[in-house]
Amino acid sequence: MSTDFQAGRVALGARLRELRTEAGLNGKDMAARLGWQRSKVSRLEHGKQTATPEDLKAWAREAGAPGEADDLLARLKGLESQQRSWRRQLASGHRGVQERYVAEYRSTSTVRGYEATVVPGLFQTPDYARHLLLHNAELMRSPRDTEEAVRARMQRQEVLYQPGRTFHVMVWEGALHALICPREVMAGQLDRLVSLIGLDRVHLSVIPLGAPLTLSPKHGFWIFDDSRVIVETINTELHLESDEDVALYGRVWDRLHQSAVSGAQAHRLIARARAALASC
């Protein structure tokens, strides 16, 4: 769980505790009024459980402060905008998430991205994307609207050819060898990467496996207009907008970029991965 998310949840819990004490209620009294277990009141007040909108409305009502409900809900919305569960986002399938990313890229002029284990969605072929989405749907046990999701992901790539946008994207070389799809599909994906080298608005670079590094490659992340960062973990998508977080990820990107190669050197690394497929 992100530190900022937890800090926000603790702050929300502290506000709930203030409202309870201002009403002259102890934890046991509040639990009785709400019809909850006493432990739930404690977990919410100590930031160990995330409240639902219904929880907050009921809390404000039973604390005799219904006018505070809007403030509590605004605090909760701030938490949810920062950490978004994949389970909840994918409850109705993958297409909606892909369409949201289309809108995200269309509203951005400069993107800096880094991926450590997978070819970035902006550069994926339909077949490569299809295998990734199928694997993810199986893992998350989410609806398999795979073809709709693939079409939406391909629609996202239209921004690569629109004026007024620039993409600086790094890939760790290991991602070029990760066989999450059949070899022939991976071969087509590598060919697609080669075709992107030299595009005016796309700056693709690769971090060689043997390159000296000042930090470990860690996870992928995307920086949008130096104002927000999106990080995908296995179970959660984090949206970070504080100046400190954006600056931190900017420094990470810059450090990794010092070890990356582009142009003809990147082409050689992609060709090496392509040759490895043929040799197997």
Salt bridges, closest charged atoms under 4 A:
GLU18 OE1 - ARG15 NH1 2.91
GLU45 OE2 - ARG20 NE 2.52
ASP55 OD1 - LYS40 NZ 3.09
GLU62 OE2 - ARG61 NE 3.21
GLU68 OE1 - ARG15 NH2 3.08
ASP71 OD2 - ARG75 NE 2.97
GLU80 OE2 - ARG88 NH1 3.81
GLU99 OE2 - ARG95 NE 2.75
GLU104 OE2 - ARG228 NE 2.60
ASP127 OD1 - ARG130 NH1 2.71
GLU147 OE2 - ARG130 NE 2.82
GLU158 OE1 - ARG106 NH2 3.83
GLU173 OE2 - HIS177 NE2 3.72
GLU173 OE2 - ARG272 NH2 2.62
ASP191 OD1 - ARG274 NE 3.03
ASP226 OD1 - ARG112 NH2 2.84
GLU237 OE1 - ARG100 NH2 2.81
GLU237 OE1 - HIS239 NE2 2.95
ASP254 OD1 - ARG112 NH1 3.11
